[in-house]
Amino acid sequence: MVSKTDNTVIVVDPAEALRRARQGRGYWRRVWERLRGDWGTLSVIGIILLILLAAAFAPFVATHDPMQGSILGRLKGFGYNGHILGTDETGRDLFSRIVFGARLSLITGVLPVLFALVIGGFLGVVAGYFRGFPNSVIMRGVDVLYAFPSILLAIAITGMLGSGLTNTILALTITFIPPLVRISETVTSQVRSLDFVEAARSSGARPLTIIRFHILNNMLGPVLVYTTSLISISIILAAGLSFLGLGVTPPDAEWGLMLNNLRSAIWVNPVIAALPGVMIFITSMCFNLMSDGLRQAMDVRL
């Protein structure tokens, strides 16, 4: 098939298009082979899956009722009266609280990033592909949100909307939309200028077809890697909001809220007071390490 634009003749060979499609499938196969040989990244992914499974099956993993406490059993150490990790400031089982707290911590860490990925990815693709007026409107709006640091923007939004799980997810979603719009727009602009996209456009392919079969396939890798790195930031920001009293509200179990409740006990039992912070650190670090492993596996230069 031959198409002509101005004085340039572009030959689009169906066999060549099929070969490129097979190369695309081969790329993801090579990504999996690299990832399969990276034991460090696989170990991190295993830890993340373990935390996810513990959160999903919290009623079966927990050893006690996370809401039931005892004044006589406050701030006890490891193994006290069947409590694996001791008890908190009201005598509730700390292990059970941490397991149930993983649910809300992961929800507030993952859902805002996924929502921001859908909204920000869509806006970024529109801005990067169509350019012109859509690009100016979208990117200038993103620049306005970029003027505020992430934590201050999240605090301002939750301060206006009020505390609670839903408002926390909404605030963090708005916070993560600008960076995802920026990276989606950048990658889309780069892919848009490649030869095979120009060939598809000159052969009469519609913009939606080009975006679906060419733009999205080639921007998925970089955007996915960046998205996984945002999950760790989202977990820390959500915990920070709960610590300040702007996120999840008592008596629900959430790691940031637990850290705030136990901070007064740091001089009585510092190990127990630090456990929710340790879980925040481990989970966010695992997502960061997984992001680095995915970036290396998806690096086309390798």
Beta strands, then each sheet from edge to edge (+ up, - down):
strand 1: 2-5
strand 2: 8-11
sheet 1: 1+ 2-
end
